[in-house]
């Protein structure tokens, strides 16, 4: 039998089966270790060798059930570390148009992390009623460049439900994780899309023995043939796991402007750098380039620790 892990608490996995039934199961001990063949990055020889990696099932995993326990984890198309979740189709980024002010740097930070995992981003701008028509049009103009980067942008007023049907349609048949600015109205958005969400959250927490004030782990809730991932704490990101050389590749517009220097990091002191020239000519947003430099600095500081 096949199912999907939708929550984890105290070593007990809640698995939703293909018929919609849910089972509380434990994983077989053998799943803690996976044998793979790969080259050792620290070795001079690039010959592949047997590597035994410690692993465990994640929320979002598709699994096979045998003899009343999780027997096999099927191949993952992607996986995240924070939050700890697998097989994500898209991440819905919730950002406020105002209160708090829209943070382009935080958006760039989210996008870099999302693209590293090969996950589709979807940006939802809330609280559009807080802006004048002129202010909203200016924000849309600023975000137009992000749409050319493959990040679709939707605008909503959760209170009047303006734009909510379109967001709802994007969630159909997908495993979606919500993230974004603190105070951007994520809970209000969820309740506008999914009126029974809070009730279902309480029911599942009660069934799993979670207290009202207990920090909840990542949980998936069925919605229109897909799942909404409730991931507490997924509101602040760093550049965890991204290397200096890799970062530029996650700013996909950089690829349009080749740099003549092979190992260039595209910093201020790189005279003649193709990326810096594109920024100076207005071909790359200066705010994006500034975000890149901030992340590069953060990576450098992390490497020195």
KOLDREN-427477 format. One record per residue (C-alpha): x, y, z. Coordinates in nm, 2 decimals. Example, Ala and Ser with C-alpha at 12.3 -4.5 7.8 and 13.67 -1.06 7.14 Angstrom:
KOLDREN-427477
<x:1.23 y:-0.45 z:0.78>
<x:1.37 y:-0.11 z:0.71>
end
This chain:
KOLDREN-427477
<x:0.00 y:0.00 z:0.00>
<x:0.12 y:0.35 z:-0.08>
<x:0.06 y:0.67 z:0.12>
<x:0.20 y:1.02 z:0.19>
<x:0.33 y:1.13 z:0.53>
<x:0.13 y:1.43 z:0.64>
<x:0.27 y:1.48 z:0.99>
<x:0.52 y:1.35 z:1.25>
<x:0.50 y:1.36 z:1.63>
<x:0.70 y:1.16 z:1.88>
<x:0.83 y:0.92 z:1.62>
<x:0.48 y:0.84 z:1.50>
<x:0.40 y:0.92 z:1.14>
<x:0.05 y:1.01 z:1.02>
<x:0.02 y:0.87 z:0.67>
<x:-0.27 y:0.95 z:0.43>
<x:-0.34 y:0.65 z:0.21>
<x:-0.46 y:0.67 z:-0.15>
<x:-0.82 y:0.62 z:-0.04>
<x:-0.81 y:0.92 z:0.20>
<x:-0.78 y:0.72 z:0.52>
<x:-0.51 y:0.81 z:0.76>
<x:-0.29 y:0.57 z:0.97>
<x:-0.05 y:0.64 z:1.26>
<x:0.26 y:0.43 z:1.19>
<x:0.62 y:0.39 z:1.28>
<x:0.91 y:0.34 z:1.04>
<x:1.11 y:0.03 z:1.02>
<x:1.47 y:0.06 z:1.16>
<x:1.63 y:-0.01 z:0.82>
<x:1.50 y:0.32 z:0.69>
<x:1.75 y:0.51 z:0.91>
<x:2.03 y:0.42 z:0.67>
<x:2.04 y:0.44 z:0.29>
<x:2.31 y:0.29 z:0.07>
<x:2.41 y:0.50 z:-0.23>
<x:2.71 y:0.50 z:-0.47>
<x:2.87 y:0.84 z:-0.51>
<x:3.22 y:1.00 z:-0.54>
<x:3.37 y:1.13 z:-0.22>
<x:3.41 y:1.51 z:-0.26>
<x:3.71 y:1.51 z:-0.02>
<x:3.90 y:1.24 z:-0.21>
<x:4.14 y:1.29 z:-0.50>
<x:3.99 y:1.00 z:-0.69>
<x:3.65 y:1.06 z:-0.84>
<x:3.57 y:0.68 z:-0.84>
<x:3.23 y:0.62 z:-0.70>
<x:3.21 y:0.42 z:-0.38>
<x:2.95 y:0.28 z:-0.14>
<x:2.83 y:0.54 z:0.10>
<x:2.59 y:0.47 z:0.38>
<x:2.39 y:0.78 z:0.47>
<x:2.17 y:0.82 z:0.78>
<x:1.82 y:0.93 z:0.68>
<x:1.46 y:0.92 z:0.80>
<x:1.12 y:0.97 z:0.65>
<x:1.00 y:1.33 z:0.61>
<x:0.66 y:1.50 z:0.60>
<x:0.57 y:1.49 z:0.23>
<x:0.74 y:1.16 z:0.16>
<x:0.56 y:0.90 z:-0.05>
<x:0.60 y:0.57 z:0.13>
<x:0.51 y:0.20 z:0.10>
<x:0.34 y:0.03 z:0.39>
<x:0.41 y:-0.33 z:0.48>
<x:0.31 y:-0.53 z:0.79>
<x:0.18 y:-0.22 z:0.97>
<x:0.49 y:0.00 z:0.93>
<x:0.66 y:0.23 z:0.68>
<x:0.88 y:-0.01 z:0.48>
<x:1.01 y:0.20 z:0.19>
<x:1.06 y:0.57 z:0.11>
<x:1.00 y:0.64 z:-0.26>
<x:1.24 y:0.86 z:-0.45>
<x:1.21 y:1.23 z:-0.36>
<x:1.19 y:1.50 z:-0.63>
<x:1.33 y:1.75 z:-0.38>
<x:1.37 y:1.80 z:0.00>
<x:1.41 y:2.09 z:0.23>
<x:1.60 y:2.11 z:0.56>
<x:1.42 y:2.40 z:0.72>
<x:1.13 y:2.32 z:0.72>
<x:1.19 y:1.95 z:0.71>
<x:0.97 y:1.85 z:0.42>
<x:0.99 y:1.66 z:0.09>
<x:0.83 y:1.66 z:-0.26>
<x:0.72 y:2.02 z:-0.26>
<x:0.56 y:2.15 z:-0.58>
<x:0.56 y:2.52 z:-0.50>
<x:0.63 y:2.76 z:-0.22>
<x:0.37 y:3.04 z:-0.18>
<x:0.55 y:3.35 z:-0.05>
<x:0.32 y:3.58 z:0.14>
<x:0.44 y:3.94 z:0.15>
<x:0.25 y:4.25 z:0.26>
<x:0.21 y:4.55 z:0.03>
<x:0.24 y:4.76 z:0.35>
<x:0.25 y:4.72 z:0.73>
<x:0.51 y:4.58 z:0.73>
<x:0.69 y:4.75 z:0.44>
<x:0.76 y:4.52 z:0.14>
<x:1.11 y:4.37 z:0.17>
<x:1.27 y:4.31 z:-0.16>
<x:1.59 y:4.17 z:0.01>
<x:1.39 y:3.91 z:0.20>
<x:1.21 y:3.82 z:-0.12>
<x:1.55 y:3.77 z:-0.30>
<x:1.67 y:3.56 z:0.00>
<x:1.36 y:3.33 z:-0.03>
<x:1.40 y:3.30 z:-0.40>
<x:1.76 y:3.20 z:-0.38>
<x:1.68 y:2.92 z:-0.13>
<x:1.38 y:2.81 z:-0.33>
<x:1.56 y:2.79 z:-0.66>
<x:1.84 y:2.60 z:-0.50>
<x:1.58 y:2.33 z:-0.42>
<x:1.43 y:2.34 z:-0.78>
<x:1.09 y:2.44 z:-0.64>
<x:0.84 y:2.67 z:-0.81>
<x:0.79 y:3.01 z:-0.63>
<x:0.45 y:3.19 z:-0.62>
<x:0.44 y:3.54 z:-0.47>
<x:0.11 y:3.66 z:-0.31>
<x:0.10 y:4.03 z:-0.21>
<x:-0.15 y:4.09 z:0.07>
<x:-0.30 y:4.40 z:0.22>
<x:-0.33 y:4.58 z:-0.11>
<x:-0.61 y:4.79 z:0.04>
<x:-0.34 y:4.97 z:0.24>
<x:-0.20 y:5.13 z:-0.07>
<x:-0.34 y:5.41 z:-0.29>
<x:-0.40 y:5.31 z:-0.66>
<x:-0.08 y:5.50 z:-0.75>
<x:0.13 y:5.32 z:-0.48>
<x:-0.01 y:4.98 z:-0.59>
<x:0.07 y:5.05 z:-0.96>
<x:0.42 y:5.14 z:-0.86>
<x:0.47 y:4.82 z:-0.66>
<x:0.33 y:4.62 z:-0.96>
<x:0.58 y:4.79 z:-1.18>
<x:0.87 y:4.70 z:-0.94>
<x:0.76 y:4.34 z:-0.92>
<x:0.72 y:4.31 z:-1.30>
<x:1.09 y:4.22 z:-1.33>
<x:1.03 y:3.92 z:-1.09>
<x:0.76 y:3.78 z:-1.32>
<x:1.02 y:3.78 z:-1.60>
<x:1.23 y:3.56 z:-1.37>
<x:0.96 y:3.30 z:-1.35>
<x:0.80 y:3.41 z:-1.02>
<x:0.43 y:3.46 z:-1.08>
<x:0.28 y:3.75 z:-0.87>
<x:-0.08 y:3.76 z:-0.73>
<x:-0.24 y:4.05 z:-0.54>
<x:-0.51 y:4.00 z:-0.28>
<x:-0.72 y:4.16 z:-0.02>
<x:-0.79 y:3.87 z:0.22>
<x:-1.07 y:4.06 z:0.41>
<x:-1.28 y:4.12 z:0.09>
<x:-1.15 y:3.80 z:-0.07>
<x:-1.03 y:4.00 z:-0.38>
<x:-0.79 y:3.78 z:-0.57>
<x:-0.85 y:3.48 z:-0.34>
<x:-1.02 y:3.25 z:-0.61>
<x:-0.71 y:3.29 z:-0.83>
<x:-0.48 y:3.19 z:-0.54>
<x:-0.70 y:2.90 z:-0.46>
<x:-0.68 y:2.78 z:-0.82>
<x:-0.30 y:2.77 z:-0.80>
<x:-0.32 y:2.53 z:-0.51>
<x:-0.51 y:2.26 z:-0.69>
<x:-0.33 y:1.93 z:-0.71>
<x:-0.01 y:2.07 z:-0.57>
<x:0.19 y:2.03 z:-0.24>
<x:0.23 y:2.39 z:-0.14>
<x:0.43 y:2.53 z:0.15>
<x:0.35 y:2.88 z:0.28>
<x:0.63 y:3.12 z:0.38>
<x:0.70 y:3.49 z:0.39>
<x:0.72 y:3.81 z:0.59>
<x:0.63 y:3.80 z:0.96>
<x:0.31 y:4.00 z:0.99>
<x:0.22 y:3.98 z:0.63>
<x:-0.12 y:3.82 z:0.71>
<x:-0.05 y:3.45 z:0.63>
<x:-0.31 y:3.33 z:0.88>
<x:-0.57 y:3.57 z:0.74>
<x:-0.49 y:3.45 z:0.38>
<x:-0.51 y:3.08 z:0.48>
<x:-0.85 y:3.14 z:0.64>
<x:-0.98 y:3.32 z:0.34>
<x:-0.87 y:3.04 z:0.11>
<x:-0.95 y:2.75 z:0.34>
<x:-1.22 y:2.86 z:0.60>
<x:-1.20 y:2.52 z:0.78>
<x:-0.82 y:2.54 z:0.81>
<x:-0.82 y:2.65 z:1.18>
<x:-1.08 y:2.40 z:1.27>
<x:-0.89 y:2.12 z:1.10>
<x:-0.57 y:2.23 z:1.26>
<x:-0.73 y:2.21 z:1.61>
<x:-0.88 y:1.87 z:1.54>
<x:-0.55 y:1.72 z:1.42>
<x:-0.36 y:1.87 z:1.71>
<x:-0.61 y:1.72 z:1.95>
<x:-0.60 y:1.38 z:1.78>
<x:-0.22 y:1.38 z:1.80>
<x:-0.22 y:1.49 z:2.16>
<x:-0.07 y:1.83 z:2.10>
<x:-0.14 y:2.10 z:2.35>
<x:-0.27 y:2.44 z:2.26>
<x:0.06 y:2.61 z:2.32>
<x:0.29 y:2.34 z:2.19>
<x:0.51 y:2.43 z:1.90>
<x:0.37 y:2.23 z:1.60>
<x:0.58 y:2.05 z:1.36>
<x:0.53 y:2.06 z:0.98>
<x:0.18 y:1.93 z:0.89>
<x:0.01 y:1.88 z:0.56>
<x:-0.36 y:1.95 z:0.52>
<x:-0.55 y:1.81 z:0.21>
<x:-0.69 y:2.08 z:-0.02>
<x:-0.84 y:2.04 z:-0.37>
<x:-0.64 y:1.73 z:-0.46>
<x:-0.32 y:1.87 z:-0.31>
<x:-0.19 y:1.97 z:0.03>
<x:-0.12 y:2.30 z:0.21>
<x:0.19 y:2.28 z:0.43>
<x:0.17 y:2.45 z:0.77>
<x:0.53 y:2.51 z:0.86>
<x:0.57 y:2.71 z:1.18>
<x:0.89 y:2.91 z:1.19>
<x:0.93 y:2.93 z:0.82>
<x:0.94 y:3.31 z:0.81>
<x:1.31 y:3.38 z:0.84>
<x:1.58 y:3.24 z:0.61>
<x:1.96 y:3.25 z:0.58>
<x:2.19 y:3.13 z:0.31>
<x:2.23 y:2.79 z:0.46>
<x:2.40 y:2.54 z:0.22>
<x:2.46 y:2.79 z:-0.06>
<x:2.83 y:2.84 z:-0.16>
<x:2.99 y:3.16 z:-0.29>
<x:3.03 y:3.02 z:-0.64>
<x:2.68 y:2.88 z:-0.65>
<x:2.50 y:3.20 z:-0.54>
<x:2.54 y:3.38 z:-0.88>
<x:2.37 y:3.09 z:-1.05>
<x:2.06 y:3.14 z:-0.83>
<x:2.03 y:3.50 z:-0.96>
<x:1.91 y:3.37 z:-1.29>
<x:1.92 y:3.71 z:-1.47>
<x:2.30 y:3.71 z:-1.43>
<x:2.32 y:3.43 z:-1.69>
<x:2.22 y:3.67 z:-1.96>
<x:2.53 y:3.88 z:-1.91>
<x:2.84 y:3.67 z:-1.92>
<x:3.14 y:3.78 z:-1.72>
<x:3.48 y:3.76 z:-1.89>
<x:3.65 y:3.67 z:-1.56>
<x:3.63 y:3.29 z:-1.49>
<x:3.62 y:3.30 z:-1.11>
<x:3.46 y:3.64 z:-1.06>
<x:3.23 y:3.69 z:-0.77>
<x:3.09 y:4.01 z:-0.92>
<x:3.18 y:4.23 z:-0.63>
<x:3.24 y:4.61 z:-0.62>
<x:3.62 y:4.57 z:-0.68>
<x:3.58 y:4.36 z:-0.99>
<x:3.65 y:4.62 z:-1.26>
<x:3.53 y:4.51 z:-1.60>
<x:3.29 y:4.26 z:-1.46>
<x:3.00 y:4.18 z:-1.69>
<x:2.74 y:4.17 z:-1.41>
<x:2.86 y:4.51 z:-1.27>
<x:2.84 y:4.66 z:-1.62>
<x:2.48 y:4.52 z:-1.66>
<x:2.38 y:4.68 z:-1.32>
<x:2.53 y:5.01 z:-1.42>
<x:2.34 y:5.00 z:-1.75>
<x:2.01 y:4.93 z:-1.57>
<x:1.99 y:4.58 z:-1.72>
<x:1.99 y:4.42 z:-1.38>
<x:1.80 y:4.57 z:-1.09>
<x:2.03 y:4.74 z:-0.85>
<x:1.82 y:4.61 z:-0.56>
<x:1.88 y:4.26 z:-0.68>
<x:2.25 y:4.31 z:-0.71>
<x:2.26 y:4.47 z:-0.36>
<x:2.08 y:4.16 z:-0.23>
<x:2.34 y:3.94 z:-0.40>
<x:2.62 y:4.13 z:-0.23>
<x:2.45 y:4.10 z:0.11>
<x:2.41 y:3.73 z:0.07>
<x:2.77 y:3.69 z:-0.05>
<x:2.89 y:3.87 z:0.26>
<x:2.68 y:3.65 z:0.48>
<x:2.81 y:3.33 z:0.31>
<x:3.17 y:3.46 z:0.36>
<x:3.11 y:3.52 z:0.73>
<x:2.96 y:3.18 z:0.77>
<x:3.26 y:3.01 z:0.61>
<x:3.49 y:3.19 z:0.86>
<x:3.31 y:3.05 z:1.16>
end
